Amino acid sequence: MQRRTFLQATSAALGVSAQALADAPMPMVTLGKSGLKVSKFCLGGFHMAKQGEANGIRIIHRAIDLGVNFLDSAHKYHKGGSDEIYGKALSPSLRQKVLLMSKAELRSKDEAMKQLEDTLRRMKTDYLDLWQCHEVARHDEVDKIFAPGGSLEAFVLAKKQGKVRHIGFTGHHDFTVHQRLLDGYDGWETVQHPVNLIDQHYMSFINNFLPNARKKGLGIIAMKSNAIGEITKQNVANIQDCLRFAWSQNIDTLVSGVETVEQLEENVLACKAHKKMSPREISSMLDRTKKGLTGSKVERYKKPEAGAWRHRPHYDGDDA
């Protein structure tokens, strides 16, 4: 289904106009034990900046107009460019209306603290509402994070200093890595990982990790609802199915990447119009998607299957 057709179908199904949907309140949730009140749609910080600064600023301002209060970024996105766009888009008054998240991917205390200082300077803010340990993929990275002088010390210190309000971690490669991070430190407040309609067929975060994070009270930030575009590109499912399935899982919010104001409006309106899938609908969807392409052929960011070759892993912030 094309995006414009998707928007028209969403509006028609509800018997309301696109403008009425735009004016409708944004669904809000509590992000786990962080206590943050966030919109169920979180603006993705990488795609927002792909078409330049001016376009990124337009997207940010329109997102806020539509009720989005949760804004994503990372130190590595566009070599700091995404952080800088937020700094230019958010006046002091707008800054008080939103919750800013960014991330650091380096694994030592000193390197992570340097990345945090870079981000604060680029965003022109004194603090982040959420700072996450970015894209942890391998067990040796967990060792470095938890080691003396590792980046966990930076996250704990930054929160103590008031430079960040809450802390979490992200990744999309291997749920066992996430489990080690969860088990190794009780101070994490959020986690970000893939949630989509083929995840449960291979190395599933939804089945193997999400319930454990919920038990510990972490806020669940979903990402990769369209497997970086591969689900729709390979005709596994359409955009409407991808979004509806993700929001029907036991998550708090979904990070959604958009490159234009039009795409933003369509995804936000889908969020406002969302009706949760029934267990029967979810089961039917999984039965259908299991028959198509699954695994790292579609979810290129996951640990490849045994014997797989020429697998190009996806790293968060890749232009793909």
C-alpha positions as CSV (number, residue, x, y, z in Angstrom):
1,M,0.0,0.0,0.0
2,Q,1.4,3.4,-1.0
3,R,1.7,6.1,1.7
4,R,-1.0,8.4,0.4
5,T,-3.4,5.5,-0.1
6,F,-2.6,4.4,3.4
7,L,-3.4,7.8,4.9
8,Q,-6.7,8.0,2.9
9,A,-7.7,4.5,4.0
10,T,-6.9,5.3,7.7
11,S,-9.0,8.4,7.6
12,A,-11.9,6.8,5.7
13,A,-12.0,3.8,8.1
14,L,-12.6,6.2,11.0
15,G,-15.0,8.3,9.1
16,V,-13.0,11.5,9.8
17,S,-10.8,13.8,7.8
18,A,-7.0,13.9,7.9
19,Q,-7.3,17.4,9.5
20,A,-9.5,16.0,12.3
21,L,-6.9,13.3,12.9
22,A,-4.2,15.9,13.0
23,D,-6.2,17.8,15.6
24,A,-6.8,14.6,17.7
25,P,-4.8,14.2,20.9
26,M,-1.6,12.2,20.7
27,P,-1.7,8.9,22.7
28,M,0.6,9.3,25.7
29,V,2.2,6.6,27.9
30,T,4.5,6.3,30.9
31,L,8.0,5.1,29.8
32,G,8.5,2.4,32.4
33,K,10.3,3.2,35.6
34,S,11.7,6.4,34.1
35,G,8.3,7.9,34.7
36,L,8.6,10.0,31.6
37,K,5.3,10.8,29.8
38,V,6.0,10.2,26.2
39,S,4.1,10.1,22.9
40,K,3.5,6.7,21.4
41,F,5.2,8.0,18.3
42,C,8.9,9.0,18.7
43,L,10.5,10.9,15.9
44,G,13.5,9.0,14.6
45,G,16.7,11.1,14.6
46,F,18.6,9.5,11.7
47,H,16.0,9.7,8.9
48,M,14.8,13.1,10.0
49,A,18.1,14.6,8.9
50,K,18.7,12.7,5.7
51,Q,17.4,15.5,3.4
52,G,19.3,18.3,5.1
53,E,19.0,20.8,7.9
54,A,16.1,22.9,6.7
55,N,13.9,19.8,6.0
56,G,14.9,18.3,9.4
57,I,13.8,21.5,11.2
58,R,10.5,21.5,9.3
59,I,9.9,17.9,10.4
60,I,10.7,18.6,14.0
61,H,8.4,21.6,14.2
62,R,5.6,19.8,12.5
63,A,6.0,16.8,14.8
64,I,5.6,19.0,17.8
65,D,2.6,20.6,16.3
66,L,1.0,17.2,15.9
67,G,1.6,16.3,19.6
68,V,4.9,14.4,19.4
69,N,7.0,15.2,22.5
70,F,9.6,12.4,22.3
71,L,12.6,13.1,20.0
72,D,15.4,10.7,19.1
73,S,19.0,11.2,18.2
74,A,22.5,9.8,18.6
75,H,26.0,11.1,18.6
76,K,26.9,9.2,15.5
77,Y,23.9,10.1,13.3
78,H,25.3,12.2,10.4
79,K,28.5,12.7,12.4
80,G,26.7,14.8,15.0
81,G,24.5,16.5,12.4
82,S,21.2,15.2,13.9
83,D,22.1,16.6,17.3
84,E,22.9,19.9,15.7
85,I,19.6,20.1,13.8
86,Y,17.7,19.7,17.1
87,G,19.9,22.5,18.6
88,K,18.8,24.8,15.8
89,A,15.2,23.7,15.8
90,L,14.4,24.0,19.5
91,S,14.1,27.4,21.0
92,P,14.3,27.5,24.8
93,S,10.5,27.5,25.0
94,L,10.2,24.5,22.6
95,R,12.9,22.7,24.5
96,Q,10.7,22.7,27.6
97,K,7.9,21.0,25.7
98,V,9.8,18.0,24.5
99,L,11.9,15.1,25.8
100,L,15.2,14.7,24.1
101,M,17.0,11.4,23.7
102,S,20.4,10.8,22.4
103,K,23.0,8.0,22.6
104,A,26.7,7.3,22.8
105,E,28.3,4.3,21.2
106,L,31.8,4.4,22.6
107,R,32.5,2.0,25.5
108,S,34.9,3.7,27.9
109,K,33.9,6.2,30.6
110,D,36.0,9.0,29.2
111,E,34.9,8.4,25.6
112,A,31.3,8.3,26.5
113,M,31.5,11.4,28.6
114,K,33.1,13.2,25.7
115,Q,30.3,12.1,23.4
116,L,27.7,13.4,25.9
117,E,29.4,16.8,26.2
118,D,29.5,17.0,22.4
119,T,25.8,16.2,22.2
120,L,24.8,18.7,24.8
121,R,26.8,21.4,23.0
122,R,25.3,20.5,19.6
123,M,21.8,20.4,21.0
124,K,22.3,23.6,22.9
125,T,20.9,22.1,26.1
126,D,22.1,21.6,29.6
127,Y,20.7,18.1,29.9
128,L,19.1,15.1,28.1
129,D,15.9,13.6,29.3
130,L,17.2,10.1,28.2
131,W,20.7,9.0,27.4
132,Q,21.2,5.5,26.0
133,C,24.2,3.2,25.5
134,H,24.0,2.8,21.8
135,E,23.8,-0.2,19.6
136,V,25.4,-2.9,21.8
137,A,25.9,-5.8,19.5
138,R,28.5,-8.2,21.0
139,H,29.3,-9.8,24.3
140,D,32.8,-8.3,24.3
141,E,31.2,-4.9,24.2
142,V,29.2,-5.8,27.3
143,D,32.5,-6.7,29.0
144,K,33.9,-3.3,28.2
145,I,30.8,-1.5,29.3
146,F,30.8,-3.2,32.7
147,A,34.6,-3.2,33.2
148,P,36.3,-0.7,35.5
149,G,36.5,2.5,33.5
150,G,33.8,1.3,31.2
151,S,31.0,3.4,29.8
152,L,28.5,2.4,32.5
153,E,30.5,4.6,34.8
154,A,29.8,7.5,32.5
155,F,26.1,6.8,32.5
156,V,25.9,6.6,36.3
157,L,28.0,9.7,36.7
158,A,26.1,11.8,34.1
159,K,22.8,11.0,35.9
160,K,24.3,11.9,39.3
161,Q,25.5,15.2,37.8
162,G,22.1,16.0,36.3
163,K,23.4,16.1,32.8
164,V,20.9,13.3,32.0
165,R,17.7,12.5,33.7
166,H,17.4,8.8,32.8
167,I,19.5,6.1,31.2
168,G,19.0,3.0,29.0
169,F,20.6,0.9,26.3
170,T,19.9,-0.1,22.7
171,G,20.7,-2.7,20.2
172,H,19.3,-5.0,17.4
173,H,21.9,-7.7,16.8
174,D,21.5,-10.4,19.5
175,F,18.9,-10.6,22.3
176,T,21.4,-12.5,24.6
177,V,23.5,-9.4,24.6
178,H,20.5,-7.3,25.8
179,Q,19.9,-9.9,28.5
180,R,23.4,-9.6,29.8
181,L,23.0,-5.8,30.0
182,L,19.7,-6.2,31.8
183,D,21.1,-8.7,34.3
184,G,24.3,-6.9,34.9
185,Y,22.9,-3.5,36.2
186,D,19.6,-2.7,37.9
187,G,19.8,1.0,37.2
188,W,18.8,0.9,33.5
189,E,15.4,2.6,33.0
190,T,14.8,2.0,29.3
191,V,15.7,-0.3,26.5
192,Q,15.3,0.0,22.7
193,H,15.1,-3.0,20.4
194,P,13.4,-4.4,17.2
195,V,9.7,-5.0,17.3
196,N,8.2,-6.2,14.0
197,L,6.0,-8.8,12.4
198,I,8.9,-11.2,11.5
199,D,11.0,-10.8,14.6
200,Q,9.4,-13.8,16.2
201,H,10.5,-16.1,13.5
202,Y,14.2,-15.7,14.2
203,M,16.3,-14.5,17.2
204,S,13.3,-12.9,18.6
205,F,13.5,-9.9,20.9
206,I,9.8,-10.0,21.4
207,N,9.7,-13.6,22.7
208,N,13.0,-13.9,24.4
209,F,13.8,-10.5,25.9
210,L,10.8,-8.1,26.0
211,P,9.0,-9.9,28.8
212,N,12.1,-9.9,31.0
213,A,12.6,-6.2,30.5
214,R,9.0,-5.7,31.5
215,K,9.4,-7.6,34.7
216,K,12.2,-5.3,35.7
217,G,10.1,-2.2,34.9
218,L,12.0,-0.9,32.0
219,G,10.4,1.4,29.5
220,I,10.2,-0.4,26.1
221,I,11.2,1.7,23.0
222,A,10.4,-0.2,19.8
223,M,12.4,0.3,16.6
224,K,12.8,-1.4,13.2
225,S,9.1,-1.9,12.7
226,N,9.7,-2.1,9.0
227,A,13.2,-3.7,9.3
228,I,14.9,-0.6,7.9
229,G,12.5,-0.8,4.9
230,E,13.1,-4.4,4.0
231,I,9.7,-5.7,5.0
232,T,7.8,-3.5,2.6
233,K,10.6,-3.7,0.0
234,Q,10.5,-7.4,-0.1
235,N,6.7,-7.5,-0.1
236,V,6.4,-9.3,3.3
237,A,3.8,-6.8,4.5
238,N,2.7,-3.2,4.0
239,I,3.3,-0.1,6.0
240,Q,-0.1,-0.2,7.7
241,D,0.6,-3.8,8.9
242,C,4.1,-2.9,10.1
243,L,2.9,0.0,12.2
244,R,-0.2,-1.6,13.6
245,F,1.6,-4.8,14.6
246,A,4.4,-2.9,16.4
247,W,1.9,-0.7,18.4
248,S,-0.1,-3.9,19.2
249,Q,2.8,-5.4,21.1
250,N,3.7,-4.8,24.8
251,I,5.7,-1.6,24.1
252,D,5.5,1.9,25.3
253,T,6.6,3.9,22.2
254,L,7.8,3.3,18.6
255,V,10.7,5.2,17.1
256,S,9.7,5.9,13.5
257,G,12.0,7.2,10.8
258,V,10.6,9.7,8.4
259,E,12.3,11.7,5.7
260,T,9.5,14.2,4.8
261,V,6.8,16.1,6.5
262,E,4.3,14.0,4.5
263,Q,5.7,10.8,5.8
264,L,5.6,12.2,9.3
265,E,2.0,13.2,9.1
266,E,1.0,9.8,7.7
267,N,2.8,7.9,10.5
268,V,1.5,10.2,13.3
269,L,-2.0,9.9,12.0
270,A,-1.7,6.1,11.9
271,C,-0.6,6.3,15.6
272,K,-3.6,8.4,16.5
273,A,-6.0,6.2,14.6
274,H,-4.4,2.9,15.9
275,K,-6.7,0.1,17.2
276,K,-4.8,-2.8,18.8
277,M,-4.8,-6.1,17.0
278,S,-6.6,-8.9,18.6
279,P,-4.7,-12.1,19.6
280,R,-6.3,-13.8,16.7
281,E,-5.2,-11.1,14.3
282,I,-1.7,-11.3,15.6
283,S,-1.6,-15.1,15.3
284,S,-2.9,-14.9,11.7
285,M,-0.3,-12.2,10.8
286,L,2.5,-14.4,12.2
287,D,1.2,-17.5,10.4
288,R,1.3,-15.5,7.1
289,T,4.7,-13.8,7.5
290,K,6.3,-17.1,8.6
291,K,5.7,-18.4,5.1
292,G,7.7,-15.5,3.5
293,L,11.3,-14.3,3.9
294,T,12.5,-14.1,7.5
295,G,15.8,-14.0,9.4
296,S,18.8,-11.9,8.5
297,K,17.8,-11.9,4.8
298,V,15.2,-9.3,5.9
299,E,16.4,-8.2,9.4
300,R,19.9,-7.4,8.2
301,Y,20.9,-6.0,11.6
302,K,20.5,-9.4,13.4
303,K,23.2,-11.9,14.0
304,P,23.3,-14.1,10.9
305,E,22.2,-17.7,10.8
306,A,24.7,-20.5,11.1
307,G,26.4,-21.0,7.7
308,A,25.2,-17.7,6.3
309,W,27.7,-15.9,4.1
310,R,28.1,-12.5,2.5
311,H,25.9,-11.1,5.3
312,R,26.3,-7.4,5.5
313,P,25.3,-6.4,9.0
314,H,23.4,-3.1,9.4
315,Y,24.7,-0.6,11.9
316,D,22.4,2.1,13.3
317,G,23.0,5.2,11.4
318,D,23.9,3.5,8.1
319,D,22.3,5.2,5.1
320,A,20.1,2.3,4.3
